[in-house]
Amino acid sequence: MARRQNDFREEDKVRVLLWCARHCCLCGRAVGVGIEVAHLDPGRSDIDNAIPLCFDCHAAVGHYNRAHPRGRRYNLAELRARRNQVYEEYTRHLVPPVTYTISQGRRNLPDLGFTLSNLGDTYPIRVKVCITLIHGSKDCGPPLTARTNETSPHYSGLYLWNLNPRQGVEGHFYMPPSIPTRDPEPLRARVDLTLVDIYDREHSLLPTGYIKSLDSERDWYFEPVEQELQPRQSERS
């Protein structure tokens, strides 16, 4: 069957119907075949612009008389938030618990260690890891691979880490050469993890931070407060 102009790809329709388990993403009812994959914005056909709706809610979303406004119409921000709420309700059980840490271990600066584990017994998971290093007030960007000046694809979100149930991995990365191995200013690391479930839905964890003194042999310690990113020094000059 030919795809209509500005229609969603069939694989994207399948994904969003799985994410909501064929529940309307506005009223929340299980509607089976009585569901449509509607557009939030009529001009876009990417998956983030899709919202599964029952027939009644699809009509209600599109019905509003601006000449005689009564009540409050649905806006895009509300619809998107409500859709994500429904998606989360029917996919959160697919996300196993994970644990991760930055730890020096037996490594010597500028070599830094990172561990990541899937603690679940049921579902595999793919993980996007983004680490940002901060020294003083300078955002030094993502870590490097080996001792080169190349950004590590494993720690800049370019690769997805595949973790089967009860599987863990120990990795490592390098500080940029602009960061000294001895300095009064501590080294901070912000870690952003995105978990991708078996139905390809992304679940972002809250950012966390780690801090290490560059003037002592003490290991990294966990900082639950989000590390505030500063403008790059090159951008301020």
ROSE-4610 file (N, C-alpha, C; in Angstrom, 1 decimal, always signed):
// ROSE-4610
residu = [M/M/M/A/A/A/R/R/R/R/R/R/Q/Q/Q/N/N/N/D/D/D/F/F/F/R/R/R/E/E/E/E/E/E/D/D/D/K/K/K/V/V/V/R/R/R/V/V/V/L/L/L/L/L/L/W/W/W/C/C/C/A/A/A/R/R/R/H/H/H/C/C/C/C/C/C/L/L/L/C/C/C/G/G/G/R/R/R/A/A/A/V/V/V/G/G/G/V/V/V/G/G/G/I/I/I/E/E/E/V/V/V/A/A/A/H/H/H/L/L/L/D/D/D/P/P/P/G/G/G/R/R/R/S/S/S/D/D/D/I/I/I/D/D/D/N/N/N/A/A/A/I/I/I/P/P/P/L/L/L/C/C/C/F/F/F/D/D/D/C/C/C/H/H/H/A/A/A/A/A/A/V/V/V/G/G/G/H/H/H/Y/Y/Y/N/N/N/R/R/R/A/A/A/H/H/H/P/P/P/R/R/R/G/G/G/R/R/R/R/R/R/Y/Y/Y/N/N/N/L/L/L/A/A/A/E/E/E/L/L/L/R/R/R/A/A/A/R/R/R/R/R/R/N/N/N/Q/Q/Q/V/V/V/Y/Y/Y/E/E/E/E/E/E/Y/Y/Y/T/T/T/R/R/R/H/H/H/L/L/L/V/V/V/P/P/P/P/P/P/V/V/V/T/T/T/Y/Y/Y/T/T/T/I/I/I/S/S/S/Q/Q/Q/G/G/G/R/R/R/R/R/R/N/N/N/L/L/L/P/P/P/D/D/D/L/L/L/G/G/G/F/F/F/T/T/T/L/L/L/S/S/S/N/N/N/L/L/L/G/G/G/D/D/D/T/T/T/Y/Y/Y/P/P/P/I/I/I/R/R/R/V/V/V/K/K/K/V/V/V/C/C/C/I/I/I/T/T/T/L/L/L/I/I/I/H/H/H/G/G/G/S/S/S/K/K/K/D/D/D/C/C/C/G/G/G/P/P/P/P/P/P/L/L/L/T/T/T/A/A/A/R/R/R/T/T/T/N/N/N/E/E/E/T/T/T/S/S/S/P/P/P/H/H/H/Y/Y/Y/S/S/S/G/G/G/L/L/L/Y/Y/Y/L/L/L/W/W/W/N/N/N/L/L/L/N/N/N/P/P/P/R/R/R/Q/Q/Q/G/G/G/V/V/V/E/E/E/G/G/G/H/H/H/F/F/F/Y/Y/Y/M/M/M/P/P/P/P/P/P/S/S/S/I/I/I/P/P/P/T/T/T/R/R/R/D/D/D/P/P/P/E/E/E/P/P/P/L/L/L/R/R/R/A/A/A/R/R/R/V/V/V/D/D/D/L/L/L/T/T/T/L/L/L/V/V/V/D/D/D/I/I/I/Y/Y/Y/D/D/D/R/R/R/E/E/E/H/H/H/S/S/S/L/L/L/L/L/L/P/P/P/T/T/T/G/G/G/Y/Y/Y/I/I/I/K/K/K/S/S/S/L/L/L/D/D/D/S/S/S/E/E/E/R/R/R/D/D/D/W/W/W/Y/Y/Y/F/F/F/E/E/E/P/P/P/V/V/V/E/E/E/Q/Q/Q/E/E/E/L/L/L/Q/Q/Q/P/P/P/R/R/R/Q/Q/Q/S/S/S/E/E/E/R/R/R/S/S/S]
num = [1/1/1/2/2/2/3/3/3/4/4/4/5/5/5/6/6/6/7/7/7/8/8/8/9/9/9/10/10/10/11/11/11/12/12/12/13/13/13/14/14/14/15/15/15/16/16/16/17/17/17/18/18/18/19/19/19/20/20/20/21/21/21/22/22/22/23/23/23/24/24/24/25/25/25/26/26/26/27/27/27/28/28/28/29/29/29/30/30/30/31/31/31/32/32/32/33/33/33/34/34/34/35/35/35/36/36/36/37/37/37/38/38/38/39/39/39/40/40/40/41/41/41/42/42/42/43/43/43/44/44/44/45/45/45/46/46/46/47/47/47/48/48/48/49/49/49/50/50/50/51/51/51/52/52/52/53/53/53/54/54/54/55/55/55/56/56/56/57/57/57/58/58/58/59/59/59/60/60/60/61/61/61/62/62/62/63/63/63/64/64/64/65/65/65/66/66/66/67/67/67/68/68/68/69/69/69/70/70/70/71/71/71/72/72/72/73/73/73/74/74/74/75/75/75/76/76/76/77/77/77/78/78/78/79/79/79/80/80/80/81/81/81/82/82/82/83/83/83/84/84/84/85/85/85/86/86/86/87/87/87/88/88/88/89/89/89/90/90/90/91/91/91/92/92/92/93/93/93/94/94/94/95/95/95/96/96/96/97/97/97/98/98/98/99/99/99/100/100/100/101/101/101/102/102/102/103/103/103/104/104/104/105/105/105/106/106/106/107/107/107/108/108/108/109/109/109/110/110/110/111/111/111/112/112/112/113/113/113/114/114/114/115/115/115/116/116/116/117/117/117/118/118/118/119/119/119/120/120/120/121/121/121/122/122/122/123/123/123/124/124/124/125/125/125/126/126/126/127/127/127/128/128/128/129/129/129/130/130/130/131/131/131/132/132/132/133/133/133/134/134/134/135/135/135/136/136/136/137/137/137/138/138/138/139/139/139/140/140/140/141/141/141/142/142/142/143/143/143/144/144/144/145/145/145/146/146/146/147/147/147/148/148/148/149/149/149/150/150/150/151/151/151/152/152/152/153/153/153/154/154/154/155/155/155/156/156/156/157/157/157/158/158/158/159/159/159/160/160/160/161/161/161/162/162/162/163/163/163/164/164/164/165/165/165/166/166/166/167/167/167/168/168/168/169/169/169/170/170/170/171/171/171/172/172/172/173/173/173/174/174/174/175/175/175/176/176/176/177/177/177/178/178/178/179/179/179/180/180/180/181/181/181/182/182/182/183/183/183/184/184/184/185/185/185/186/186/186/187/187/187/188/188/188/189/189/189/190/190/190/191/191/191/192/192/192/193/193/193/194/194/194/195/195/195/196/196/196/197/197/197/198/198/198/199/199/199/200/200/200/201/201/201/202/202/202/203/203/203/204/204/204/205/205/205/206/206/206/207/207/207/208/208/208/209/209/209/210/210/210/211/211/211/212/212/212/213/213/213/214/214/214/215/215/215/216/216/216/217/217/217/218/218/218/219/219/219/220/220/220/221/221/221/222/222/222/223/223/223/224/224/224/225/225/225/226/226/226/227/227/227/228/228/228/229/229/229/230/230/230/231/231/231/232/232/232/233/233/233/234/234/234/235/235/235/236/236/236/237/237/237]
x = [+0.8/+0.0/+0.9/+0.6/+1.4/+1.2/+2.3/+2.3/+1.8/+0.8/+0.3/+1.3/+1.2/+2.1/+2.0/+3.1/+3.2/+2.7/+2.6/+2.2/+3.4/+3.2/+4.3/+4.8/+6.0/+6.5/+5.8/+5.6/+4.9/+5.6/+7.0/+7.7/+7.6/+7.4/+7.2/+5.8/+4.8/+3.4/+3.4/+4.1/+4.2/+4.8/+5.9/+6.6/+5.7/+5.0/+4.2/+3.0/+2.4/+1.3/+1.8/+3.0/+3.6/+3.8/+4.3/+4.7/+3.4/+2.3/+1.1/+0.2/+0.6/-0.2/-1.6/-1.8/-3.1/-4.0/-3.5/-4.3/-4.3/-5.4/-5.4/-4.5/-3.7/-2.7/-3.3/-4.6/-5.3/-6.2/-7.2/-8.1/-7.6/-6.7/-6.1/-6.8/-7.9/-8.7/-8.0/-8.1/-7.7/-8.7/-8.3/-9.3/-9.1/-8.1/-7.9/-7.7/-8.6/-8.4/-9.0/-9.7/-10.3/-9.3/-8.1/-7.0/-6.4/-6.0/-5.3/-4.0/-3.0/-1.7/-1.8/-2.1/-2.3/-1.0/-1.1/+0.0/-0.2/+0.9/+0.8/+0.9/+1.9/+2.1/+1.8/+0.8/+0.5/+1.6/+2.7/+3.7/+4.9/+4.8/+5.9/+5.4/+6.3/+6.0/+7.0/+7.8/+8.8/+8.1/+8.7/+8.1/+7.7/+8.5/+8.3/+7.0/+6.6/+5.4/+4.1/+4.2/+3.1/+2.4/+1.1/+0.3/-0.8/-0.8/-2.0/-3.2/-4.3/-5.6/-6.7/-7.7/-9.0/-9.8/-10.8/-11.5/-12.1/-12.7/-13.3/-12.2/-11.1/-10.1/-9.4/-9.3/-8.7/-9.6/-10.9/-11.9/-11.8/-11.7/-11.7/-10.4/-9.3/-8.0/-8.1/-8.8/-8.9/-10.0/-10.9/-12.1/-11.9/-11.9/-11.8/-12.2/-13.2/-13.7/-13.0/-12.1/-11.4/-12.3/-13.3/-14.2/-15.1/-15.4/-16.2/-15.6/-14.4/-13.7/-14.4/-14.6/-15.1/-14.3/-14.0/-13.1/-11.7/-10.8/-9.4/-9.0/-8.4/-8.0/-6.7/-6.5/-5.3/-4.1/-3.0/-1.9/-0.8/+0.2/+1.1/+1.9/+2.3/+3.1/+2.3/+1.0/+0.2/+0.0/-0.2/-0.4/+0.8/+2.0/+3.2/+3.5/+3.3/+3.5/+2.6/+1.3/+0.4/+0.7/+1.1/+1.5/+2.7/+3.7/+4.8/+4.5/+3.5/+3.0/+2.4/+1.7/+1.0/+2.1/+3.0/+4.1/+4.9/+5.2/+6.0/+5.2/+3.9/+3.1/+3.2/+3.3/+3.3/+4.6/+5.7/+7.0/+8.0/+7.7/+8.7/+9.0/+8.2/+8.5/+9.6/+9.8/+10.8/+12.2/+12.3/+13.6/+14.2/+15.2/+15.8/+16.6/+16.8/+17.7/+19.2/+19.8/+21.2/+22.0/+23.3/+24.2/+25.4/+26.0/+27.2/+28.0/+29.3/+30.1/+31.4/+31.9/+33.3/+34.2/+35.2/+36.1/+37.6/+38.5/+39.9/+40.5/+40.1/+40.6/+42.1/+42.7/+44.2/+44.7/+43.8/+44.2/+44.9/+45.8/+46.5/+46.1/+45.9/+45.5/+46.6/+46.1/+44.8/+43.8/+44.1/+43.3/+42.2/+40.9/+39.8/+38.9/+38.3/+37.6/+36.1/+35.3/+33.8/+33.2/+32.3/+31.6/+30.1/+29.5/+28.1/+27.5/+26.4/+25.8/+24.3/+23.8/+22.4/+22.1/+21.3/+21.1/+19.8/+19.1/+17.8/+18.0/+17.0/+17.0/+16.2/+15.5/+14.6/+14.9/+15.1/+15.2/+16.6/+17.0/+18.3/+18.0/+19.1/+18.9/+20.1/+19.8/+20.9/+21.0/+22.3/+22.5/+23.4/+22.9/+23.7/+24.4/+25.7/+26.5/+27.1/+26.8/+27.4/+28.0/+29.4/+30.1/+30.7/+30.6/+31.2/+32.1/+33.4/+34.4/+34.4/+34.5/+34.6/+35.7/+36.6/+37.7/+37.6/+37.4/+37.2/+35.9/+36.0/+34.8/+34.8/+35.7/+35.8/+35.2/+34.2/+33.6/+34.6/+35.2/+36.2/+35.7/+34.4/+33.7/+33.8/+33.5/+33.5/+35.0/+35.1/+36.4/+37.0/+38.3/+39.0/+39.2/+39.5/+39.8/+41.3/+41.8/+43.3/+44.0/+45.1/+45.8/+45.9/+44.8/+44.7/+43.8/+43.7/+42.8/+41.4/+41.1/+39.8/+38.8/+37.6/+36.5/+36.1/+35.9/+35.5/+34.1/+33.8/+32.3/+31.6/+32.3/+31.6/+31.0/+31.6/+31.2/+30.7/+30.4/+29.8/+28.4/+27.8/+26.5/+26.4/+27.6/+27.6/+27.3/+27.7/+27.5/+26.5/+25.8/+24.9/+25.5/+25.6/+26.1/+25.1/+25.3/+24.4/+24.6/+23.6/+23.8/+22.6/+23.0/+22.0/+21.8/+20.7/+20.4/+21.7/+21.9/+23.0/+24.4/+24.5/+25.8/+26.3/+27.6/+28.2/+29.5/+30.0/+31.2/+32.0/+33.3/+34.3/+35.0/+34.8/+35.5/+36.4/+37.0/+37.9/+38.0/+38.4/+38.6/+39.7/+40.0/+41.2/+40.7/+41.3/+41.1/+41.7/+41.2/+41.9/+43.2/+44.2/+45.5/+45.5/+44.4/+44.3/+44.0/+43.7/+43.4/+44.7/+45.3/+46.5/+46.2/+47.2/+47.0/+47.2/+47.7/+47.9/+47.4/+46.5/+45.9/+45.0/+45.0/+44.1/+42.6/+42.3/+40.9/+40.5/+39.4/+39.0/+38.5/+38.5/+37.9/+36.5/+35.5/+34.1/+33.7/+32.8/+32.3/+30.8/+30.1/+28.6/+28.3/+27.4/+27.1/+25.6/+25.3/+23.9/+23.7/+22.8/+22.5/+21.1/+21.0/+19.7/+19.6/+18.5/+18.3/+17.3/+17.6/+16.7/+16.2/+14.8/+14.2/+14.1/+13.5/+13.5/+12.5/+11.7/+10.8/+11.3/+12.6/+13.3/+12.8/+12.2/+11.8/+12.9/+13.3/+14.3/+13.8/+14.6/+14.3/+15.5/+15.4/+16.6/+16.6/+17.7/+17.9/+18.3/+18.1/+18.5/+20.1/+20.6/+22.1/+22.6/+23.8/+24.5/+25.9/+26.6/+28.0/+29.0/+30.2/+31.3/+32.4/+33.1/+34.2/+35.4/+36.6/+37.9/+38.8/+39.5/+40.6/+41.8/+42.4/+43.6/+44.9/+44.7/+45.9/+46.0/+45.2/+45.3/+45.1/+45.3/+45.1/+43.7/+42.9/+41.5/+40.7/+39.8/+39.0/+37.9/+37.2/+36.1/+35.0/+34.2/+33.1/+31.8/+30.7/+29.5/+28.9/+28.4/+27.7/+26.3/+25.2/+23.9/+23.3/+24.0/+23.5/+24.0/+23.2/+23.6/+24.7/+25.8/+26.9/+26.5/+26.6/+26.2/+27.3/+26.9/+27.8/+28.1/+29.4/+29.8/+30.1/+30.0/+30.3/+31.8/+32.0/+33.4/+34.2/+35.5/+36.4/+36.6/+36.6/+36.8/+35.6/+34.4/+33.2/+33.1/+33.8/+33.8/+34.8/+35.8/+36.8/+36.5]
y = [-1.2/+0.0/+1.2/+2.2/+3.4/+4.3/+4.9/+5.8/+7.1/+7.6/+8.9/+10.0/+11.1/+12.3/+12.7/+13.0/+13.5/+12.5/+11.2/+10.1/+9.6/+9.0/+8.4/+7.1/+6.8/+5.5/+4.4/+3.3/+2.2/+1.7/+1.6/+1.1/+2.1/+3.4/+4.4/+4.2/+3.9/+3.7/+2.4/+1.4/+0.2/+0.5/+1.3/+1.7/+2.4/+3.5/+4.3/+3.5/+2.6/+1.7/+0.7/+0.3/-0.6/+0.2/+1.5/+2.3/+2.6/+2.8/+3.1/+1.9/+0.7/-0.5/-0.3/+0.5/+0.8/+1.5/+2.3/+3.2/+4.6/+5.3/+6.7/+7.5/+8.4/+9.2/+10.5/+10.6/+11.7/+11.3/+10.4/+10.0/+8.7/+8.0/+6.9/+5.6/+5.5/+4.3/+3.3/+2.0/+1.0/+0.9/+1.2/+1.3/+0.3/-0.6/-1.6/-1.1/-1.5/-1.0/+0.4/+0.9/+2.2/+3.3/+3.3/+4.2/+4.7/+6.0/+6.6/+7.2/+7.2/+7.8/+9.2/+10.2/+11.6/+12.4/+13.6/+14.5/+15.6/+15.9/+17.0/+18.3/+18.3/+19.4/+18.9/+19.4/+18.9/+18.9/+19.7/+19.8/+18.8/+17.9/+17.0/+15.6/+14.7/+13.2/+12.4/+13.0/+12.3/+11.7/+10.7/+9.9/+10.8/+11.8/+12.6/+13.5/+13.6/+14.4/+13.5/+12.2/+11.3/+11.3/+11.1/+10.9/+9.9/+8.8/+7.8/+8.3/+8.5/+9.0/+8.1/+8.0/+7.4/+8.4/+7.9/+8.8/+10.0/+9.8/+11.0/+12.0/+11.6/+12.6/+13.2/+12.5/+13.1/+14.2/+14.0/+15.0/+16.2/+15.9/+17.0/+17.9/+17.2/+18.0/+19.0/+18.5/+19.4/+20.4/+20.3/+21.1/+22.3/+23.5/+24.7/+25.9/+26.6/+27.7/+29.0/+29.5/+30.7/+31.9/+31.9/+33.1/+33.1/+31.9/+31.9/+30.9/+31.3/+30.4/+30.1/+28.8/+28.4/+27.3/+27.3/+26.3/+26.6/+25.6/+25.8/+24.7/+25.1/+24.2/+23.4/+22.3/+21.5/+22.2/+22.5/+23.0/+21.9/+22.2/+21.2/+20.7/+21.6/+21.2/+20.2/+20.5/+19.6/+18.3/+18.3/+17.0/+16.1/+16.8/+16.0/+15.4/+16.2/+15.8/+14.6/+14.8/+13.7/+12.4/+12.6/+11.4/+10.7/+11.5/+10.9/+10.2/+10.7/+10.1/+8.8/+8.6/+7.4/+6.4/+6.9/+6.0/+5.4/+6.3/+5.9/+4.8/+5.0/+4.0/+2.6/+2.5/+1.2/+0.7/+1.4/+1.0/+0.9/+1.5/+1.6/+0.2/-0.8/-2.1/-2.8/-2.2/-2.8/-2.3/-1.3/-0.8/-1.4/-2.2/-2.8/-1.8/-2.1/-1.2/-1.3/-0.2/-0.2/+0.6/+0.2/+1.0/+1.4/+2.5/+3.0/+3.9/+4.0/+4.8/+5.2/+6.3/+6.7/+6.4/+5.6/+5.2/+5.1/+5.6/+5.5/+4.1/+3.4/+2.1/+2.0/+1.2/+1.1/+2.0/+2.8/+3.6/+4.9/+5.4/+6.6/+7.7/+8.9/+10.0/+10.2/+10.5/+11.0/+9.8/+8.6/+7.4/+7.3/+7.3/+7.3/+6.1/+5.5/+4.2/+4.5/+3.7/+3.8/+2.4/+2.1/+0.8/+1.0/+0.1/+0.2/-1.3/-1.5/-2.8/-2.8/-3.9/-4.1/-5.1/-4.7/-5.5/-6.3/-6.2/-6.9/-8.3/-9.1/-10.6/-10.9/-9.9/-10.2/-9.5/-8.2/-7.5/-7.0/-7.1/-6.5/-5.0/-4.2/-2.7/-2.2/-1.1/-0.4/+1.0/+1.4/+2.6/+3.6/+4.8/+5.9/+6.7/+6.7/+7.3/+8.7/+9.7/+11.1/+11.6/+11.8/+12.3/+13.6/+14.6/+15.9/+16.2/+16.5/+16.8/+18.3/+18.8/+20.2/+20.4/+21.3/+21.6/+23.1/+23.4/+24.8/+25.3/+26.4/+26.9/+26.6/+25.7/+25.4/+24.1/+24.1/+22.9/+22.3/+21.2/+20.6/+19.6/+19.4/+18.6/+17.1/+16.2/+14.7/+14.2/+13.0/+12.4/+12.0/+11.7/+11.3/+9.7/+9.2/+7.8/+7.6/+6.6/+6.4/+7.7/+7.9/+9.2/+10.1/+10.1/+11.0/+12.2/+13.0/+14.2/+13.9/+12.6/+12.2/+12.0/+12.6/+12.4/+10.9/+10.4/+9.0/+8.8/+8.0/+7.8/+7.0/+6.2/+5.5/+6.4/+7.5/+8.4/+9.8/+9.9/+11.1/+10.8/+9.7/+9.4/+8.9/+8.7/+8.2/+6.7/+6.0/+4.5/+4.1/+3.0/+2.4/+1.2/+1.1/+0.0/-1.1/-2.3/-3.4/-4.2/-4.2/-5.0/-6.0/-7.2/-8.3/-8.4/-9.1/-9.2/-9.7/-9.0/-9.4/-9.2/-8.4/-8.2/-6.8/-6.7/-5.4/-5.3/-4.0/-3.7/-2.7/-2.9/-1.9/-1.3/+0.0/+0.8/+1.8/+2.6/+3.7/+4.7/+5.9/+7.0/+7.9/+8.9/+9.8/+11.3/+12.0/+13.4/+14.1/+15.2/+16.0/+16.6/+16.7/+17.2/+18.6/+19.4/+20.7/+20.6/+19.4/+19.3/+18.7/+19.5/+19.0/+17.8/+16.9/+15.8/+16.2/+17.4/+18.0/+19.4/+19.8/+21.1/+21.3/+22.6/+22.8/+22.7/+23.0/+22.9/+21.5/+21.0/+19.6/+19.4/+18.1/+17.7/+17.2/+17.7/+17.2/+16.5/+15.6/+14.9/+14.8/+15.3/+15.1/+13.9/+13.0/+11.8/+11.9/+11.8/+11.7/+10.3/+9.5/+8.2/+8.2/+7.6/+7.4/+5.9/+5.3/+3.8/+3.6/+2.7/+2.4/+1.0/+0.9/-0.4/-1.3/-2.5/-3.4/-3.0/-2.0/-1.4/-0.1/+0.2/+1.4/+2.7/+2.7/+3.9/+4.4/+5.7/+6.2/+6.6/+6.3/+6.7/+7.4/+8.7/+9.5/+9.5/+9.2/+9.3/+10.7/+11.1/+12.4/+12.5/+13.7/+13.8/+13.7/+13.1/+13.1/+13.5/+13.7/+14.2/+13.4/+13.5/+12.9/+13.9/+13.9/+14.9/+14.2/+14.7/+14.1/+15.3/+15.2/+16.1/+15.7/+16.7/+16.4/+16.6/+16.9/+17.1/+16.0/+14.9/+13.8/+12.5/+11.4/+10.1/+9.6/+10.3/+9.9/+9.6/+8.6/+8.3/+9.3/+9.1/+10.0/+9.8/+10.9/+10.7/+11.2/+10.6/+10.8/+12.2/+12.9/+14.2/+14.1/+14.0/+13.8/+15.1/+16.2/+17.5/+17.6/+18.0/+18.1/+19.1/+18.6/+19.5/+20.6/+21.8/+22.9/+23.1/+23.1/+23.2/+24.7/+25.0/+26.4/+26.5/+27.8/+28.0/+27.6/+27.0/+26.6/+27.9/+27.7/+28.9/+29.5/+28.7/+29.2/+30.1/+29.7/+30.4/+31.8/+31.9/+33.1/+34.1/+33.7/+34.6/+35.3]
z = [+0.0/+0.0/+0.0/-0.9/-1.0/+0.3/+0.6/+1.8/+1.4/+2.2/+2.0/+2.2/+1.5/+1.7/+3.2/+3.8/+5.2/+6.2/+5.8/+6.8/+7.5/+8.6/+9.4/+8.8/+9.0/+8.5/+9.2/+8.6/+9.2/+10.4/+10.4/+11.6/+12.8/+12.5/+13.6/+14.2/+13.3/+13.8/+14.7/+14.3/+15.2/+16.5/+16.5/+17.7/+18.7/+18.2/+19.1/+19.6/+18.8/+19.3/+20.4/+20.2/+21.3/+22.6/+22.4/+23.5/+24.4/+23.7/+24.5/+24.7/+24.2/+24.3/+23.8/+22.7/+22.1/+23.1/+24.0/+24.8/+24.2/+24.3/+23.8/+24.7/+24.0/+24.8/+25.3/+25.3/+25.9/+27.0/+26.7/+27.7/+28.4/+27.9/+28.5/+28.4/+27.6/+27.4/+26.5/+26.8/+25.9/+24.8/+23.5/+22.4/+21.3/+21.4/+20.4/+19.0/+18.1/+16.7/+16.5/+17.5/+17.4/+17.7/+17.1/+17.5/+16.2/+16.2/+15.0/+15.5/+14.6/+14.9/+14.3/+15.2/+14.7/+14.8/+14.1/+14.1/+15.2/+16.0/+16.8/+16.0/+15.1/+14.2/+12.8/+12.1/+10.7/+9.7/+10.0/+9.0/+9.2/+10.2/+10.4/+10.5/+10.1/+10.1/+10.8/+11.7/+12.5/+13.7/+14.3/+15.4/+16.6/+16.9/+18.0/+17.8/+16.6/+16.3/+16.3/+16.6/+16.5/+17.9/+17.9/+19.2/+18.9/+19.4/+19.2/+20.0/+19.3/+19.9/+19.4/+20.3/+19.9/+19.0/+18.4/+17.5/+18.1/+19.3/+20.0/+20.4/+20.9/+21.3/+20.1/+19.0/+17.8/+17.3/+17.4/+17.0/+18.0/+19.3/+20.3/+20.2/+19.9/+19.7/+18.5/+17.5/+16.3/+16.3/+17.3/+17.3/+18.3/+17.7/+18.6/+17.7/+18.2/+17.4/+18.0/+17.3/+17.7/+17.8/+16.9/+16.9/+18.1/+18.7/+19.9/+20.8/+21.4/+22.3/+23.6/+23.9/+25.2/+25.7/+27.0/+27.6/+27.2/+27.4/+27.1/+26.1/+25.0/+24.0/+24.4/+23.8/+24.1/+23.3/+24.0/+23.3/+23.1/+22.3/+21.9/+23.1/+24.0/+25.2/+26.1/+26.3/+27.1/+26.5/+25.2/+24.4/+24.5/+24.2/+24.2/+25.6/+26.7/+28.0/+28.4/+28.0/+28.3/+27.5/+26.3/+25.5/+26.2/+26.6/+27.2/+28.5/+29.2/+30.5/+30.2/+29.1/+28.8/+28.3/+27.4/+27.0/+28.2/+29.1/+30.3/+31.1/+31.2/+32.0/+31.4/+30.1/+29.5/+29.0/+29.3/+28.9/+30.1/+31.2/+32.3/+32.8/+32.7/+33.2/+32.3/+31.1/+30.2/+30.5/+31.5/+31.8/+33.1/+33.0/+34.2/+35.0/+36.2/+37.0/+36.5/+36.5/+36.1/+37.1/+37.2/+38.1/+37.3/+37.6/+36.9/+37.9/+37.6/+38.4/+37.6/+38.0/+37.6/+38.8/+38.5/+39.6/+39.1/+39.9/+39.4/+39.5/+40.6/+40.7/+40.7/+39.8/+39.7/+38.6/+38.0/+36.9/+37.4/+36.6/+36.9/+35.9/+36.4/+35.5/+34.4/+33.2/+32.8/+32.4/+32.8/+32.5/+33.6/+33.1/+34.1/+33.8/+34.8/+34.7/+34.8/+34.1/+34.1/+34.1/+35.0/+35.0/+34.8/+34.1/+33.8/+33.8/+34.6/+34.7/+34.6/+33.9/+33.9/+35.0/+36.0/+37.2/+37.1/+35.9/+35.8/+35.4/+35.5/+35.2/+33.9/+33.3/+32.3/+30.9/+30.9/+29.6/+29.3/+28.1/+27.6/+27.5/+27.5/+27.4/+26.5/+25.8/+25.2/+25.9/+26.0/+26.8/+26.1/+26.1/+25.5/+26.6/+26.6/+27.7/+27.2/+27.9/+27.6/+28.9/+28.8/+29.9/+29.5/+30.4/+30.2/+31.3/+31.0/+32.0/+32.2/+33.5/+33.8/+34.8/+34.4/+35.3/+35.7/+36.9/+37.3/+36.8/+36.0/+35.3/+33.9/+33.4/+32.0/+31.7/+30.7/+30.1/+29.1/+29.5/+28.6/+27.6/+27.6/+26.7/+27.0/+26.1/+26.4/+26.5/+27.1/+27.2/+25.8/+25.9/+24.7/+24.7/+23.5/+23.4/+23.4/+24.1/+24.3/+24.6/+24.1/+24.4/+23.2/+22.5/+21.3/+21.6/+20.6/+20.7/+20.1/+19.9/+19.3/+20.4/+20.2/+21.1/+21.2/+22.4/+22.5/+22.1/+21.1/+20.7/+21.7/+22.6/+23.6/+24.7/+24.9/+26.0/+25.6/+24.3/+23.8/+23.2/+23.4/+22.9/+21.5/+20.8/+19.4/+19.3/+20.3/+20.4/+21.4/+21.1/+22.1/+22.7/+24.0/+24.7/+24.9/+24.4/+24.5/+25.8/+26.7/+28.0/+28.1/+28.1/+28.4/+29.9/+30.3/+31.8/+32.6/+33.7/+34.6/+33.9/+33.0/+32.3/+32.6/+32.9/+33.1/+32.3/+32.3/+31.5/+32.3/+32.2/+32.7/+31.6/+31.4/+30.4/+30.9/+30.1/+30.5/+29.4/+29.8/+28.8/+29.4/+28.6/+29.0/+29.1/+30.0/+30.1/+28.9/+28.5/+27.4/+28.0/+27.2/+27.6/+28.3/+28.0/+28.6/+30.2/+30.7/+32.1/+32.8/+33.7/+34.4/+35.3/+35.5/+36.4/+37.9/+38.1/+39.4/+39.4/+40.2/+40.2/+41.4/+42.0/+43.1/+42.8/+41.5/+41.1/+40.9/+41.4/+41.3/+39.8/+39.5/+38.2/+38.5/+37.7/+37.8/+36.5/+36.7/+35.5/+35.7/+34.6/+34.6/+33.7/+34.2/+33.5/+33.1/+31.8/+31.3/+30.7/+31.2/+30.6/+30.0/+28.8/+28.2/+27.9/+28.5/+28.3/+27.2/+26.3/+25.2/+25.4/+25.5/+25.8/+24.6/+24.7/+23.6/+22.5/+22.8/+21.7/+21.2/+21.5/+21.0/+21.6/+22.8/+23.4/+24.3/+24.3/+25.1/+26.5/+27.6/+28.9/+29.5/+29.7/+30.2/+31.7/+32.3/+33.7/+34.0/+35.3/+35.7/+35.7/+35.3/+35.3/+36.7/+36.8/+38.1/+37.9/+39.0/+38.9/+39.8/+39.4/+40.2/+40.3/+41.4/+41.6/+42.1/+41.6/+42.1/+42.3/+43.4/+43.7/+42.9/+42.2/+41.4/+42.2/+43.5/+44.4/+45.4/+45.2/+46.2/+45.4/+46.1/+45.6/+45.8/+46.5/+46.8/+45.5/+45.6/+44.4/+44.2/+43.1/+42.8/+43.9/+44.1/+45.0/+44.2/+44.6/+43.9/+44.3/+43.4/+43.7/+43.1/+43.9/+43.3/+42.7/+43.0/+42.4/+41.0/+40.0/+38.6/+38.5/+37.8/+37.5/+36.5/+36.9/+36.0/+34.9/+33.7/+32.6/+32.3/+32.2/+31.9/+30.4/+29.9/+28.5/+28.3/+27.1/+26.8/+26.8/+27.2/+27.3/+25.9/+24.9/+23.5/+23.1/+23.7/+23.3/+24.0/+25.2/+26.0/+25.5/+24.7/+24.3/+23.0]
